[in-house]
Amino acid sequence: MSSTIDTTFSTPDDNTGGSPFDQIMLLDHYGEERWSARDLQQLVGYSKWQEFEKVIAKAKLAITNSGMEPLDHFTGARKVITGGRWGRQEVDDYRLTRFGAYQVALNADASKPQIAAAKTYFAVKAREAELAAKPDVSSAEGVLALAEQYVAAAKELVATKRELAIAAPKAGKWDQFLNADGLCGMTELADLLHTDVRTLTNWLVERGVFRKQTSQGGGQRNMPRKAYQDAGQFVVKQETKNWRNFPTAYATAKGIDFVADLWEQRAVA
């Protein structure tokens, strides 16, 4: 990554569009649209840069797997932010192309409503760019190609709007139960369901969501199975207490939704 402060980007004079993604858009010295990864991180609901870097790594891999060069869409840069010992500090950043930003949205946590909004924005932007280069309509083939582009654009717009609509009803539903990392402890989740944590985790073991796991001290703790962690419903962190390390389970907003639905079905049954 570059070790110098990036000074070749400027904010467009008319950058006052309704979308927040428009408002953080930059222009390079060729007049091409770019987005700061640090600015994008804040808009899509990632509080920690380290977590957002993992998403960027996945987006780069997706671009590589499609036969393209990630460096064409992720340029290393430096950004000056407030904070640190002197009130300002330089931190690592990336400058993303429209396609790079779209790949980030595709590889981010889909349970975040901000991600659905980002997918919609960058999908529409990408399609607008494609349609700007219209085929030659002086031939039947050109007319057909143009029609196919418009049909594809309409289908993609419908799909992304449907995805946003699905995410919208749950947007912010569990925010008050999440900590600064966007996670909810199992005790807090048990309180939410009006039960105790032992009853909740034992029930999750019975349902096959959790399993009994032997800790370093020889005791047993109920921990979420890997499949449910991979699905983004639970996170396991290693924590320390009284000089001993032990795993601690947390539910994401998606996990709270999942458990609450199961718990409600249990009550009905």
C-alpha positions as CSV (number, residue, x, y, z in Angstrom):
1,M,0.0,0.0,0.0
2,S,1.2,3.5,-0.8
3,S,3.1,5.3,2.0
4,T,2.4,8.8,0.9
5,I,-0.6,11.0,1.4
6,D,-2.9,10.9,-1.7
7,T,-3.3,14.4,-3.1
8,T,-4.6,13.6,-6.6
9,F,-8.3,13.4,-5.8
10,S,-10.8,16.2,-5.5
11,T,-14.5,16.5,-4.6
12,P,-16.7,17.5,-7.5
13,D,-18.2,21.0,-7.2
14,D,-21.7,19.7,-7.8
15,N,-21.3,16.8,-5.4
16,T,-24.6,17.5,-3.6
17,G,-26.7,14.5,-4.8
18,G,-29.4,13.0,-2.7
19,S,-27.4,9.7,-2.2
20,P,-24.8,9.7,0.6
21,F,-22.6,7.6,-1.8
22,D,-22.8,10.5,-4.3
23,Q,-21.6,12.9,-1.6
24,I,-18.5,11.0,-0.7
25,M,-17.5,10.4,-4.4
26,L,-14.2,11.8,-5.5
27,L,-12.6,12.5,-8.9
28,D,-9.1,11.5,-9.8
29,H,-6.9,13.6,-12.1
30,Y,-8.5,12.0,-15.2
31,G,-12.0,12.9,-14.0
32,E,-12.8,9.3,-13.1
33,E,-15.1,8.5,-10.2
34,R,-13.5,7.1,-7.1
35,W,-14.5,6.3,-3.5
36,S,-12.4,6.3,-0.4
37,A,-12.6,2.9,1.4
38,R,-12.5,4.8,4.8
39,D,-15.5,6.9,3.8
40,L,-17.3,3.9,2.4
41,Q,-16.7,2.0,5.6
42,Q,-18.7,4.5,7.7
43,L,-21.6,4.5,5.2
44,V,-22.0,0.7,5.1
45,G,-22.1,0.1,8.9
46,Y,-18.6,-1.2,9.7
47,S,-17.3,0.4,12.9
48,K,-13.8,-1.2,12.7
49,W,-11.4,-0.8,9.8
50,Q,-9.9,-4.2,10.5
51,E,-13.3,-5.9,9.8
52,F,-13.8,-3.8,6.7
53,E,-10.4,-4.7,5.4
54,K,-11.5,-8.4,5.4
55,V,-14.4,-7.4,3.2
56,I,-12.0,-5.6,0.8
57,A,-9.8,-8.7,0.7
58,K,-12.8,-10.9,-0.3
59,A,-13.7,-8.3,-3.0
60,K,-10.2,-8.4,-4.4
61,L,-10.3,-12.2,-4.5
62,A,-13.6,-12.1,-6.3
63,I,-12.1,-9.8,-8.9
64,T,-9.1,-12.1,-9.3
65,N,-11.3,-15.1,-9.7
66,S,-13.1,-13.3,-12.5
67,G,-9.9,-12.9,-14.4
68,M,-9.3,-9.2,-13.7
69,E,-6.6,-7.3,-11.9
70,P,-7.6,-6.1,-8.4
71,L,-5.0,-3.2,-8.5
72,D,-7.1,-1.7,-11.3
73,H,-9.9,-1.2,-8.9
74,F,-8.2,-0.9,-5.5
75,T,-5.4,1.7,-5.3
76,G,-3.4,2.0,-2.1
77,A,-3.6,5.5,-0.5
78,R,-3.2,7.4,2.7
79,K,-5.8,9.5,4.5
80,V,-5.6,12.1,7.2
81,I,-8.2,11.6,10.0
82,T,-8.9,13.3,13.3
83,G,-7.6,11.4,16.4
84,G,-4.3,10.1,17.7
85,R,-1.8,11.8,19.9
86,W,-1.7,15.1,17.9
87,G,-5.3,15.3,17.0
88,R,-4.6,14.2,13.4
89,Q,-3.0,11.0,12.0
90,E,-2.3,9.3,8.7
91,V,-4.0,6.0,8.2
92,D,-4.1,3.4,5.4
93,D,-6.8,3.8,2.8
94,Y,-7.8,2.6,-0.7
95,R,-9.3,4.5,-3.7
96,L,-12.0,2.3,-5.2
97,T,-13.4,2.4,-8.7
98,R,-17.2,2.1,-9.1
99,F,-16.7,-1.6,-9.9
100,G,-14.4,-2.1,-6.9
101,A,-17.0,-0.5,-4.6
102,Y,-19.7,-2.7,-6.0
103,Q,-17.6,-5.8,-5.3
104,V,-17.1,-4.6,-1.7
105,A,-20.9,-4.3,-1.4
106,L,-21.4,-7.8,-2.8
107,N,-18.9,-9.3,-0.4
108,A,-20.0,-7.4,2.8
109,D,-22.4,-8.5,5.5
110,A,-25.8,-8.8,3.7
111,S,-27.7,-8.5,7.1
112,K,-26.7,-4.9,7.3
113,P,-29.4,-2.7,5.6
114,Q,-26.7,-0.2,4.6
115,I,-25.2,-3.0,2.4
116,A,-28.5,-3.4,0.5
117,A,-28.5,0.3,-0.2
118,A,-24.9,0.2,-1.4
119,K,-25.6,-2.7,-3.7
120,T,-28.5,-0.8,-5.2
121,Y,-26.5,2.4,-5.7
122,F,-23.5,0.8,-7.3
123,A,-25.5,-1.6,-9.4
124,V,-27.5,1.2,-10.9
125,K,-24.3,3.3,-11.4
126,A,-22.6,0.5,-13.2
127,R,-25.6,-0.1,-15.5
128,E,-25.8,3.7,-16.2
129,A,-22.2,3.6,-17.3
130,E,-22.8,0.6,-19.6
131,L,-25.8,2.3,-21.2
132,A,-23.8,5.4,-21.8
133,A,-21.8,3.5,-24.4
134,K,-24.8,2.8,-26.6
135,P,-24.5,0.3,-29.5
136,D,-24.7,1.4,-33.1
137,V,-28.4,1.5,-33.8
138,S,-28.0,1.8,-37.6
139,S,-28.3,-2.0,-37.9
140,A,-30.8,-4.5,-36.6
141,E,-28.1,-6.1,-34.5
142,G,-27.3,-2.8,-32.8
143,V,-31.0,-2.2,-32.1
144,L,-31.3,-5.7,-30.5
145,A,-28.1,-5.1,-28.4
146,L,-29.5,-1.8,-27.1
147,A,-32.9,-3.5,-26.3
148,E,-31.0,-6.3,-24.4
149,Q,-29.1,-3.7,-22.4
150,Y,-32.3,-1.9,-21.3
151,V,-34.0,-5.2,-20.4
152,A,-30.9,-6.3,-18.4
153,A,-30.9,-2.9,-16.6
154,A,-34.6,-3.2,-15.8
155,K,-34.2,-6.7,-14.4
156,E,-31.2,-5.7,-12.2
157,L,-33.0,-2.7,-10.9
158,V,-36.0,-4.7,-9.9
159,A,-33.8,-7.3,-8.3
160,T,-31.8,-4.8,-6.2
161,K,-35.0,-2.9,-5.2
162,R,-36.6,-6.2,-4.1
163,E,-33.5,-7.0,-2.0
164,L,-33.6,-3.6,-0.4
165,A,-37.3,-4.0,0.3
166,I,-36.7,-7.3,2.0
167,A,-34.0,-5.8,4.3
168,A,-36.0,-2.6,5.0
169,P,-38.6,-4.0,7.5
170,K,-35.8,-5.4,9.7
171,A,-33.5,-2.3,9.4
172,G,-32.6,-1.2,12.9
173,K,-35.0,-3.7,14.5
174,W,-32.4,-4.9,17.0
175,D,-30.1,-1.9,17.2
176,Q,-30.8,-1.2,20.9
177,F,-29.7,-4.7,21.9
178,L,-26.3,-4.5,20.0
179,N,-23.0,-3.3,21.5
180,A,-20.5,-1.1,19.7
181,D,-19.3,-4.1,17.6
182,G,-22.9,-4.8,16.4
183,L,-23.2,-7.9,18.6
184,C,-25.5,-9.1,21.4
185,G,-24.3,-11.3,24.3
186,M,-26.2,-14.5,25.1
187,T,-27.3,-13.2,28.5
188,E,-28.7,-10.1,26.8
189,L,-30.4,-12.3,24.2
190,A,-31.9,-14.5,26.9
191,D,-33.2,-11.3,28.7
192,L,-34.8,-10.3,25.4
193,L,-36.6,-13.6,25.2
194,H,-37.6,-13.5,28.9
195,T,-35.6,-16.5,29.9
196,D,-32.2,-17.3,31.4
197,V,-29.0,-17.9,29.5
198,R,-28.6,-21.5,30.6
199,T,-32.1,-22.4,29.4
200,L,-31.6,-20.6,26.1
201,T,-28.2,-22.1,25.3
202,N,-29.3,-25.6,26.3
203,W,-32.4,-25.3,24.1
204,L,-30.1,-24.2,21.2
205,V,-28.1,-27.3,21.8
206,E,-31.3,-29.4,21.6
207,R,-32.1,-27.6,18.3
208,G,-28.6,-28.4,16.9
209,V,-27.7,-24.7,16.6
210,F,-25.2,-24.9,19.5
211,R,-23.0,-27.8,20.7
212,K,-21.4,-28.5,24.0
213,Q,-17.8,-27.6,23.9
214,T,-15.1,-28.5,26.4
215,S,-13.1,-25.4,27.6
216,Q,-9.5,-25.2,28.6
217,G,-10.4,-25.6,32.3
218,G,-12.2,-28.8,31.7
219,G,-15.7,-27.4,32.0
220,Q,-18.3,-27.3,29.2
221,R,-19.7,-24.3,27.4
222,N,-22.5,-24.2,24.8
223,M,-21.1,-22.7,21.6
224,P,-22.7,-22.1,18.2
225,R,-21.9,-24.6,15.5
226,K,-19.6,-23.4,12.7
227,A,-22.3,-23.5,10.1
228,Y,-24.3,-20.8,12.0
229,Q,-21.1,-18.8,12.4
230,D,-20.4,-19.0,8.7
231,A,-24.0,-17.9,8.0
232,G,-23.3,-14.6,10.0
233,Q,-25.7,-15.4,12.8
234,F,-23.2,-15.9,15.6
235,V,-19.6,-14.8,16.5
236,V,-17.3,-16.5,18.9
237,K,-14.6,-14.4,20.6
238,Q,-11.8,-15.5,22.9
239,E,-11.9,-13.5,26.1
240,T,-9.9,-13.4,29.3
241,K,-11.1,-13.4,32.9
242,N,-9.0,-14.2,36.0
243,W,-6.0,-14.9,33.7
244,R,-7.9,-17.6,31.9
245,N,-8.9,-17.6,28.2
246,F,-12.4,-18.9,27.2
247,P,-14.7,-18.6,24.2
248,T,-17.7,-16.4,24.4
249,A,-20.7,-16.5,22.0
250,Y,-22.4,-13.4,20.6
251,A,-25.4,-13.1,18.3
252,T,-25.4,-10.7,15.4
253,A,-28.6,-8.8,14.4
254,K,-29.2,-11.6,11.9
255,G,-28.7,-14.2,14.7
256,I,-31.2,-12.4,17.0
257,D,-33.8,-12.5,14.2
258,F,-33.1,-16.2,13.7
259,V,-33.3,-17.2,17.4
260,A,-36.3,-15.0,18.1
261,D,-38.2,-16.7,15.2
262,L,-37.3,-20.1,16.5
263,W,-38.2,-19.1,20.0
264,E,-41.6,-17.9,18.8
265,Q,-42.3,-21.1,17.0
266,R,-41.4,-23.0,20.2
267,A,-43.9,-21.0,22.2
268,V,-46.6,-21.6,19.6
269,A,-45.9,-25.4,19.5
